[in-house]
Amino acid sequence: LADFMTFDTEVLAISCDPMFALRAFADADGLNFPLLSDFWPHGEVSRAYDVFDERNGCPRRSSYVVDREGAIRWAVHNAMPEGRDLDEHLRQLADAV
């Protein structure tokens, strides 16, 4: 997380889980960045980004670099349970700033 902060950025996570589940998850894993709930209306934000999986009732695992004007500069979608390549995320963030 510290590597991401060197770019004067904000890291956010969005999940379709209810906020109380997200709070428990953040507390259990010691996360210190905002976890936002897309619970109700269920998946509205995920649908807006066209990543909501209707069959499974949850979004695909996705990451975005959004600039200060709100434009998406980079996006990647990972299949579950594939993890994120944080080095690639940092490279894309460096290219965007």
C-alpha positions in Angstrom: 0.0 0.0 0.0 2.8 2.4 0.8 4.1 2.0 -2.8 0.8 3.2 -4.1 0.8 6.2 -1.8 4.0 7.5 -3.4 1.9 8.6 -6.3 -0.4 10.9 -4.3 -3.2 8.4 -4.9 -6.1 7.0 -3.1 -6.7 3.2 -3.0 -10.3 2.2 -2.7 -12.0 -1.2 -2.8 -15.6 -1.8 -3.9 -17.5 -5.0 -3.1 -21.1 -6.1 -3.3 -20.8 -7.3 0.3 -22.8 -5.4 3.0 -20.8 -2.7 4.9 -20.8 -4.7 8.1 -19.1 -7.7 6.4 -16.6 -5.3 4.8 -15.8 -3.8 8.2 -15.2 -7.2 9.7 -13.0 -8.1 6.7 -10.9 -4.9 7.0 -10.5 -5.4 10.7 -9.5 -9.0 10.4 -6.9 -8.2 7.7 -5.7 -4.9 9.1 -6.7 -3.0 6.0 -6.4 0.8 6.3 -8.0 2.0 3.0 -11.7 2.5 2.4 -13.8 -0.5 1.5 -17.0 0.7 -0.3 -20.2 -1.4 -0.4 -22.0 -1.8 -3.7 -24.7 -3.8 -1.8 -27.8 -1.8 -2.5 -29.0 -1.5 -5.1 -27.0 -4.7 -5.4 -24.2 -4.3 -7.9 -25.2 -0.9 -9.3 -21.7 0.4 -9.5 -20.4 -2.9 -10.8 -23.0 -2.8 -13.5 -22.0 0.7 -14.5 -18.5 -0.6 -15.1 -19.9 -3.6 -16.9 -18.2 -6.1 -14.6 -21.2 -7.5 -12.8 -21.6 -11.3 -13.3 -25.3 -11.8 -13.3 -24.9 -15.6 -13.1 -22.9 -15.5 -9.9 -24.4 -12.4 -8.4 -21.1 -10.6 -7.9 -18.7 -8.5 -9.8 -15.6 -9.9 -11.6 -12.4 -9.0 -9.9 -11.4 -5.7 -11.5 -8.8 -3.0 -11.0 -8.8 0.6 -12.4 -6.5 3.6 -12.5 -8.8 6.6 -12.6 -7.3 10.1 -13.1 -8.3 13.2 -11.2 -10.8 14.1 -13.9 -12.5 10.7 -13.4 -11.3 9.2 -16.7 -10.3 5.5 -16.6 -6.7 5.4 -17.6 -6.2 1.6 -17.2 -8.3 -1.4 -16.3 -7.8 -5.1 -15.8 -10.2 -7.9 -15.0 -9.0 -11.0 -13.3 -10.8 -14.4 -13.1 -11.5 -15.7 -9.7 -9.5 -16.8 -7.7 -6.6 -15.3 -9.7 -4.7 -12.7 -7.7 -3.7 -9.2 -8.8 -0.3 -8.4 -10.2 0.5 -5.5 -8.0 3.8 -4.8 -9.8 1.8 -4.3 -13.0 -0.7 -2.1 -11.2 2.2 0.1 -10.0 3.7 0.3 -13.6 0.3 1.3 -15.0 -0.1 3.9 -12.2 3.3 5.4 -12.9 2.4 5.6 -16.6 -0.9 7.4 -15.8 0.6 10.1 -13.6 
